[in-house]
Each structure stands twice: as C-alpha cells, then as structure tokens.
Amino acid sequence: MLEDGLLDLMARRHCERVRFRRTDGPVKLLAATPEGGWTEAVGLFTTEELLPLVRAFEQGGHERLDFVHREDLGLRLIVAVHSSELGPPAGGLRRHELVTPEREVVRDALHLSRAMTMKHAASGIARGGSKIILHSPGVPEYGRDRFLGALAEEIDLSGTATGPDMGLPPSVFEALSARSRNVTCCGALTSAAAFGVHASIAAVAATLGQPLTELHVAVQGLGTLGQPLARQLAREVAKLSVTDVDHRRIDQLLDNLHEDERARVQVVAPYQIVELAADVLSPAAMGGIITAARIPKLRCRAICGGANNILAAENLREELELARALNAAGILFVPDWIASAGGAIHAAVREKEGASFDERHARARIQRTCGTELDRLLGEARRSAHAPFAMALRDLILPHGLREARLLAADLAH
C-alpha cells in the first residue's frame, strides 16, 4: 500500500473521490474533485502510487472500492463493495483511529465486505456484501450536525445499507438513521448475533459427542457480541475461559454473573486464549487470528465464533486452504459467515416484516441457519471426512452462482 495512504495523497491533490471498479478487462480507476465529475485517476496519481491498491482489490474479487475525502469536514471514508450479485449490498459501519495504517483499514474493508456476501448467501438473504469504514478520530463535537449530515449523504451515495459495528457509539447510528433510510440502529442485532453463535456452538457440541454442560469454551473478546455470549455460556458450560484487552469488560462480565457461574470462569491473558487447551475456541473480537503457522500450535478441538474473517486469508480460495489444513489437523472449523449470521438474519426479517416484525420469527430463522442447517453440514462433513467449510461452500454458496464460488467449483467437487 501507499506509505502515506491514498486518503492523504487525495488531500494534498485536492481530490475528493477515487474509485476502483471491476470490469471484464483491467480495473477501472476513476477520480473526482469537488469542482468536477469523474475522470481517469491516472491524471491525478501515478500508476506506481495506485498499483498496490489495484493488486489488493483484484485479489479479493471485489466489485468496487471507494475512497472519499471531504476536506471541508475532515470526513475520510473507505467503502468496499464485494458483490451485488444477490441484491443490494449491505454491511456495517466501522471506525478506525487515524493511527491505524491505511493498508490495514483497506484490508479490513475488503475482508469484511467479502464476509458479508458469504453471510447473506449462506442465510438465503437477497443482499450482497459491503463495508464502510470511517478512518478518523470520531465524530467531532464542533460541527457535529454537518459532519453527520455529510456522513449520511455519503452512505446514501455509496448505494449500500449499513448498521452498527465497532468504534462508534449507538447515539451516532440513531442520528444517522434519522437522516438516512439506509442506516439501521437496532440494538437487538448484537443479541441476535450472540444467539446465532450460541446455536452454532450447540451444534458443535453435538458433533463432538458432548453436551454443552461438559464443554470447556474459550471466548476471545467481550464486546457487544462476546459479552452476551459469555453470559449465556457461563450458565451452561463446565468451564469458560475469557479474555479481553479491556479489563473493564471482564469486570462487567463477572459483575453480571451469579457466584456459582463465576466459579466456572477462568480469566486469561489475551495472548494465551488462542492456543489454550479447550474444547471450543470462540473468537468474538478482531479477525485474522488463524494462520497456517499457528495451526500446529492450536490445542482446541473446534473453532466456532462470531468474529468475522477468523481465517487470515486474502480471498475465498485461501480461506478454503486454511479450513482444510485445520480439518487435516483434526480441528473442526465452523465458517464464521454461518456462526455470525444472526445479526444479518435479524435485520433481514425485520426489514421484510416492517411494523409487524416479530422477534420470534427472526430467532426461528437464526436457529434454522446457525443451528439446524449447521448440524446437518457438520454431520455430513464428519461422515465424508471433508472440511465443513468446503461442504458449506458447496451446499450454501455455490447454488447462488456467486462468482468467487464458481471459480472454486471444480475444487469443491472432490
């Protein structure tokens, strides 16, 4: 990636927008200034400056990657659209601090938008995948209304739907939802996501041949998803190991547990959790924690969590290779785009039912996807010795005809 970042170069060259767009030929590169319309980006940037981003964009098979810099407001956005093959793209709105290198923000946007495509396809939702990331210190107190108005405008211009993710408080989404129909601020989404992960862990327990009450589960991350998941598991499992980089979240969890539940909880350091000896490792924080080099060090029997992109991969083929390596090592890996689908399913049911929305309908559909359907997939995978990830691609993703899955079709047939 660029040493200074494309957004910084855009500021110096008074460029408001840069777009990378997939075509049948070379990647289309466009740029726009505040005064004019779209032009060829090479008129403002050199090929050498844009080449690393072009490579990252091509590798993931995305449709579009936009950079927006509104200099008058300090608004810095990166919008990734992975696919619109199934329907209008949707994904969360996340914020990264300015100290986070832009290359990491871009990688996050590309990976998370791909995960949303997979999540929607696996759940039978007529949506594509996207991600919007605000690369800034946050929403300024001075000029707050102007900033939020501009952010809502950019969300509408992006052609995507979005909702809560890391880095921004609920009040921001409440304000944005009042300004844009493309923003949801439903606090029940994280509860639904935790419900889905719990259903998936129950399916894993059945595959391992043990009830939940005999399992040792390790939860990495006690944020909006990990917190309710850990509270539920503390009431059921034999042992629960938890960690978080913020000790206040650990205190919050322990404060909300009964004495007998706290007795089953073990707190470990963040660096210990991934390689802890446990029945199930449940990542609920940042992704990319499972690498090829780390697999021999793992001591869990299964990995099933709500974190997006648990596998450190740049594209779907690399994810499949890592999932197969886990399977060869005797570790059951549940695709995160199944285990974490609860929030997306809740949002889809709510959108469809409107004023007549019944949460029980959403929970039933989450149970069907994250529990019943997963249980079937895990059973077939166990009988055939194939990786569950490969089975899920074959049964849940390939029938939708997604471009990336079609490229893997021959490999999945074996």
C-alpha positions in Angstrom: 0.0 0.0 0.0 1.0 3.6 -0.2 3.4 4.8 2.5 1.3 7.9 3.3 -2.0 6.4 2.3 -4.3 7.3 -0.6 -6.5 9.5 1.5 -3.5 11.7 2.5 -2.5 11.9 -1.2 -6.1 12.9 -2.1 -6.0 15.7 0.5 -2.7 17.1 -1.0 -4.0 16.9 -4.5 -7.5 18.3 -3.8 -9.2 15.1 -4.9 -12.5 14.2 -3.3 -13.1 10.7 -4.6 -11.2 7.8 -6.0 -13.0 4.6 -7.3 -11.6 1.2 -8.2 -14.1 -0.7 -10.3 -14.0 -4.2 -11.7 -14.6 -4.7 -15.4 -14.1 -7.5 -17.8 -10.7 -6.1 -18.6 -8.3 -4.1 -16.4 -9.5 -2.5 -13.2 -11.2 0.9 -13.9 -9.6 3.7 -11.9 -11.6 7.0 -11.6 -11.2 10.1 -9.6 -13.3 13.2 -8.8 -12.5 16.7 -7.5 -15.0 18.9 -5.6 -15.4 21.1 -8.7 -15.8 18.4 -11.4 -17.1 15.0 -12.3 -15.3 11.6 -12.7 -12.1 11.5 -14.7 -9.3 8.9 -15.2 -7.5 8.6 -11.9 -4.1 8.4 -13.6 -4.5 12.1 -14.3 -4.1 12.8 -10.6 -2.0 9.8 -9.4 0.8 7.8 -10.9 0.5 4.1 -11.8 3.1 3.3 -9.1 1.0 5.1 -6.4 -2.1 3.1 -7.2 -0.7 -0.3 -8.1 -0.6 -1.8 -4.6 -4.3 -0.9 -4.1 -5.1 -2.3 -7.5 -3.5 -5.6 -6.6 -5.3 -5.8 -3.2 -8.6 -5.0 -5.0 -8.1 -7.6 -7.7 -7.0 -10.4 -5.3 -10.3 -10.3 -3.3 -12.5 -10.3 -6.4 -14.5 -7.2 -5.3 -16.8 -5.1 -7.5 -15.9 -1.7 -6.1 -13.6 0.1 -3.7 -14.2 3.9 -3.0 -12.1 6.4 -1.1 -13.8 9.6 0.0 -12.1 12.7 1.5 -14.3 15.6 2.3 -11.6 18.1 3.2 -14.0 20.8 4.5 -15.2 18.4 7.2 -12.3 16.1 7.7 -14.5 13.2 6.6 -12.4 10.2 5.5 -14.2 7.1 4.3 -13.4 3.8 2.6 -16.3 1.9 1.1 -15.8 -1.7 -0.2 -18.5 -3.5 -2.2 -17.7 -7.1 -2.6 -20.7 -8.2 -4.6 -24.2 -7.1 -5.6 -25.0 -10.4 -7.4 -27.6 -11.5 -4.9 -29.1 -8.0 -4.3 -28.2 -4.5 -2.9 -25.0 -4.7 -0.8 -25.2 -4.3 2.9 -22.6 -4.3 5.8 -21.7 -2.5 9.0 -20.2 1.0 9.5 -16.9 0.7 11.5 -14.4 3.3 12.6 -10.7 3.0 12.8 -8.4 5.5 14.5 -6.1 7.6 12.4 -3.1 5.8 13.9 -4.2 2.6 12.2 -2.3 2.4 8.9 -4.4 2.8 5.9 -3.3 -0.5 4.4 -4.8 -2.3 7.4 -8.1 -0.3 7.1 -8.3 -1.2 3.4 -7.7 -4.9 4.2 -10.3 -4.8 6.9 -12.9 -3.2 4.5 -12.1 -5.8 1.7 -12.2 -8.8 4.1 -15.4 -7.7 5.9 -17.3 -6.9 2.8 -16.5 -10.4 1.5 -17.7 -11.9 4.8 -21.0 -10.1 4.4 -21.6 -11.5 0.9 -20.9 -15.0 2.3 -23.1 -14.4 5.3 -26.1 -13.3 3.2 -25.7 -16.1 0.8 -25.4 -18.8 3.5 -28.6 -17.4 5.1 -30.6 -17.1 1.9 -30.8 -13.3 2.2 -31.1 -11.3 -1.1 -28.3 -9.0 -0.3 -24.7 -8.5 -1.4 -21.8 -7.6 0.8 -20.2 -4.3 1.6 -18.4 -2.4 4.3 -18.0 1.3 5.2 -15.1 2.4 7.4 -14.7 5.8 8.8 -10.9 6.5 9.2 -10.9 9.4 11.6 -10.7 10.3 15.3 -14.5 10.1 15.5 -17.5 12.4 15.2 -16.3 16.0 16.1 -18.3 17.9 18.8 -17.9 21.1 16.8 -19.9 20.9 13.6 -21.4 17.6 14.6 -24.6 18.1 12.7 -22.8 19.0 9.5 -20.5 16.0 9.9 -23.3 13.6 10.5 -25.3 15.0 7.6 -22.4 14.6 5.3 -21.8 11.0 6.5 -25.4 10.1 5.9 -25.2 11.6 2.5 -22.1 9.5 1.7 -23.8 6.4 2.9 -26.7 7.1 0.5 -24.3 7.8 -2.3 -22.4 4.5 -1.7 -25.5 2.6 -2.6 -25.2 0.3 0.4 -27.2 -0.3 3.6 -25.3 -0.2 6.9 -25.7 -0.5 10.7 -23.8 -0.7 14.0 -20.2 -2.0 14.2 -17.1 -1.3 16.2 -15.8 2.2 17.0 -18.9 4.3 17.1 -21.5 4.7 19.9 -25.2 3.9 19.5 -26.0 7.6 19.5 -24.2 8.1 16.2 -26.4 5.4 14.5 -29.5 6.9 16.0 -28.6 10.2 14.5 -27.7 8.7 11.1 -30.8 6.6 10.9 -32.9 9.8 11.3 -31.0 11.2 8.3 -30.8 8.1 6.0 -33.2 5.2 5.3 -30.0 3.1 4.6 -28.9 3.1 8.2 -30.3 0.9 11.0 -29.6 1.4 14.7 -31.3 -1.7 16.1 -29.6 -2.7 19.4 -31.1 -6.2 19.1 -28.7 -7.1 16.2 -25.8 -8.0 18.6 -28.1 -10.0 20.8 -29.3 -11.9 17.7 -25.7 -12.4 16.6 -24.8 -13.9 20.0 -27.9 -16.1 19.8 -26.6 -17.5 16.5 -23.1 -18.2 17.8 -24.6 -20.0 20.8 -26.8 -22.1 18.4 -23.7 -23.0 16.4 -21.7 -24.0 19.5 -24.5 -26.3 20.5 -24.3 -27.9 17.0 -20.5 -28.3 17.5 -21.1 -29.9 20.9 -23.3 -32.5 19.3 -20.7 -33.2 16.6 -18.0 -33.6 19.3 -20.3 -36.0 21.1 -20.7 -34.0 24.3 -23.4 -31.9 25.9 -22.8 -28.2 26.5 -22.6 -28.9 30.2 -19.4 -30.9 29.7 -17.6 -28.4 27.4 -14.7 -26.0 28.1 -15.3 -23.0 25.8 -12.7 -20.1 25.4 -14.2 -16.8 24.3 -11.9 -14.2 22.9 -13.3 -10.7 23.2 -16.1 -9.4 25.5 -17.5 -6.6 23.4 -21.1 -6.2 22.2 -21.2 -9.8 20.9 -18.8 -11.6 23.2 -20.4 -10.2 26.4 -23.9 -11.7 26.0 -22.5 -14.9 24.5 -20.2 -15.4 27.6 -23.0 -14.7 30.0 -25.1 -17.4 28.3 -22.3 -19.9 28.2 -21.4 -19.3 31.9 -24.8 -20.6 32.8 -24.3 -23.8 30.8 -20.7 -25.0 30.2 -18.5 -26.9 32.6 -15.7 -24.3 32.2 -15.5 -20.9 30.5 -12.2 -19.1 29.7 -12.4 -15.5 28.7 -10.2 -12.6 27.8 -10.3 -9.0 26.5 -7.8 -6.3 26.0 -10.1 -4.0 28.1 -10.2 -5.3 31.7 -13.4 -3.3 32.3 -15.3 -5.7 30.0 -14.0 -8.6 32.1 -15.2 -6.9 35.3 -18.6 -6.2 33.6 -19.0 -9.9 32.8 -18.1 -11.1 36.3 -20.4 -8.5 37.9 -23.3 -9.9 35.9 -22.8 -13.5 36.9 -24.0 -15.4 39.9 -21.4 -16.7 42.3 -21.8 -20.3 41.0 -21.3 -19.1 37.5 -18.2 -17.0 38.3 -16.7 -20.2 39.8 -16.7 -21.7 36.3 -15.0 -18.7 34.7 -11.2 -18.5 34.1 -9.7 -15.2 33.0 -6.6 -15.5 30.9 -4.3 -13.0 29.2 -5.1 -12.0 25.5 -2.0 -13.7 24.2 -3.0 -17.0 25.8 -6.5 -17.5 24.6 -6.0 -18.7 21.1 -3.6 -21.5 22.0 -5.4 -22.5 25.1 -6.3 -26.2 25.6 -10.2 -26.1 25.3 -13.0 -27.9 23.5 -14.2 -24.9 21.6 -12.3 -21.6 20.8 -14.9 -18.9 20.1 -13.3 -15.7 18.7 -15.5 -12.7 19.2 -13.1 -9.9 18.5 -11.0 -8.9 15.5 -10.4 -11.5 12.7 -7.3 -12.9 11.1 -6.2 -14.9 14.1 -5.8 -18.3 12.4 -2.7 -18.5 10.2 -1.0 -21.5 8.6 1.9 -21.1 11.1 -0.5 -21.1 14.1 -2.4 -24.2 13.3 0.2 -26.7 14.7 0.1 -24.7 18.0 -3.7 -24.9 18.5 -4.9 -27.1 21.3 -8.7 -26.8 20.8 -11.0 -29.4 19.3 -13.2 -26.9 17.4 -13.3 -23.2 16.4 -16.7 -21.5 16.3 -17.1 -17.8 16.8 -18.8 -14.6 15.9 -15.7 -12.7 14.7 -15.7 -12.0 11.0 -12.8 -13.4 8.9 -11.3 -15.7 11.6 -9.0 -17.2 9.0 -6.1 -14.9 7.9 -6.8 -15.0 4.1 -6.9 -12.5 1.3 -9.6 -14.4 -0.7 -12.0 -17.3 -0.6 -9.5 -19.8 -2.0 -7.0 -19.0 0.7 -9.8 -19.4 3.3 -10.6 -22.8 1.9 -7.0 -23.9 2.1 -6.7 -22.9 5.7 -10.0 -24.6 6.6 -8.8 -27.8 5.0 -5.5 -27.5 6.9 -7.5 -27.2 10.2 -9.5 -30.2 9.2 -6.4 -32.2 8.5 -5.1 -31.2 12.0 -8.3 -32.7 13.5 -9.8 -29.3 14.4 -13.5 -28.7 13.4 -13.8 -25.2 12.0 -17.3 -23.6 11.6 -17.3 -20.9 8.8 -17.7 -17.6 10.6 -20.2 -16.5 8.0 -22.5 -19.1 9.3 -21.9 -18.8 13.1 -22.1 -15.0 13.0 -25.1 -14.7 10.6 -27.6 -14.0 13.4 -27.4 -10.2 13.1 -27.8 -10.2 9.3 -30.8 -12.6 9.6 -32.4 -10.5 12.3 -32.0 -7.3 10.1 -33.4 -9.1 7.0 -36.5 -10.4 8.8 -37.1 -7.0 10.4 -36.8 -5.3 7.0 -39.3 -7.8 5.4 -41.9 -7.7 8.2 -41.7 -4.0 8.9 -44.2 -2.8 11.5 -45.4 -6.4 12.0 -41.9 -7.6 12.9 -41.9 -10.5 15.5 -38.6 -11.3 17.0 -39.6 -14.9 17.4 -39.6 -15.2 13.6 -36.1 -13.9 13.4 -34.9 -16.2 16.2 -36.5 -19.2 14.5 -34.7 -18.4 11.2 -31.4 -17.9 13.1 -31.8 -21.3 14.8 -32.5 -22.9 11.4 -29.4 -21.5 9.8 -26.9 -21.4 12.6 -28.2 -24.5 14.4 -30.2 -27.0 12.4 -28.5 -26.4 9.0 -25.1 -26.3 10.5 -25.8 -29.5 12.4 -26.6 -31.2 9.1 -23.4 -29.9 7.5 -21.2 -31.0 10.3 -22.8 -34.4 10.2 -22.1 -34.8 6.5 -18.6 -33.4 6.9 -17.8 -35.9 9.6 -19.1 -38.9 7.6 -17.2 -37.8 4.4 -14.1 -36.5 6.2 -14.4 -33.3 4.2 -13.8 -29.9 5.8 -17.2 -28.3 6.9 -16.1 -25.1 5.2 -15.9 -26.9 1.8 -19.3 -28.5 2.4 -20.8 -25.1 3.3 -19.4 -23.6 0.1 -20.8 -26.5 -2.0 -24.3 -26.6 -0.4 -24.9 -23.0 0.7 -22.9 -20.7 -1.5 -22.3 -22.4 -4.9 -26.1 -22.8 -5.7 -26.4 -19.0 -5.7 -23.9 -18.7 -8.5 -21.5 -16.3 -6.8 -18.5 -15.5 -9.0 -15.9 -16.4 -6.4 -17.6 -19.7 -5.6 -17.9 -20.6 -9.3 -14.1 -20.3 -9.6 -13.8 -22.9 -6.9 -16.5 -25.3 -8.2 -14.1 -27.9 -9.6 -12.1 -28.0 -6.4 -15.2 -28.4 -4.3 -16.3 -31.4 -6.4 -13.5 -33.6 -4.9 
